[in-house]
């Protein structure tokens, strides 16, 4: 029994030594590969070159009336006549509502009589002043009375004018909110009016695209409510401020709406096609992400790879725009980035070169 135990221990020792030897040989081979480069990792690369691209930007926007106001009364008075129906199209100057201004008309007549009387009295005193029968002060006092009469007449005429409520511009009326006999007060909403022959569309643009857009850029809008219909327009205004929360800038376009199909409040898909420009593009699969940072493996002298941080722009149908970190002529790893690390020496199995003219779109 004792001899059997000694043999078992000896066998375990021999086995352990053999395993240690195997591990040593494997480690040595791996280290030798790393150091001598006899058996390197195989990757594919691609040269970074300047390419011409046409960028198409896509955004979500909201339709807004070209002009929009609430029709209200500026005086307190009862409604005597309504000349419109819900959602009518009207022209600028069309009479929408007539208020009861009979009292104001009576006051107007009285003011006109008073004005005429003051004018006659001023003419009489003017003659006496010329003959130096009255003092200059008496004439000036009458002139003041005349001006006061003129002001009172103008005031009542303005009240009568305000009693006739008209359309401020061509447009489509909203739902009527009053009836004949309603007592209106200043600020009471009668209805709304919207000019929708042209529609404004407001949409946010991420700040990284700010350099690509400018006034008069052409835009195309579509709506899920109107399938297979496109609406065309241009950029009308670009806000001078960037939102500190969303890091986007508000852009306003204006599009034609001759058939009145679009309505304020609609969600619109807006596309903006930019002019051709030269950019640095690399394949998407050459980018590795760590948090919010982006890296590539750059091939240096001796086929040694260096991990380098880059700033990316748009993703363009399988490619990524490089804003900062690379230059034309650099070689980056495209296939095999998951099995290499910074400082490795690699073997390049294939090298691809992009065309100088790549036309792709960005979403």
Helices and strands as residue ranges (DSSP letters): H 2-36, E 41-47, E 49-53, E 56-72, E 77-82, E 89-90, E 95-99, H 102-130, H 136-162, E 164-166, E 171-173, E 183-184, E 189-206, G 207-212, E 218-223, E 226-242, E 248-256, E 267-273, E 277-283, G 284-286, E 288-290, E 293-299, G 301-303, E 305-316, E 319-324, E 331-335, G 337-339, E 346-353
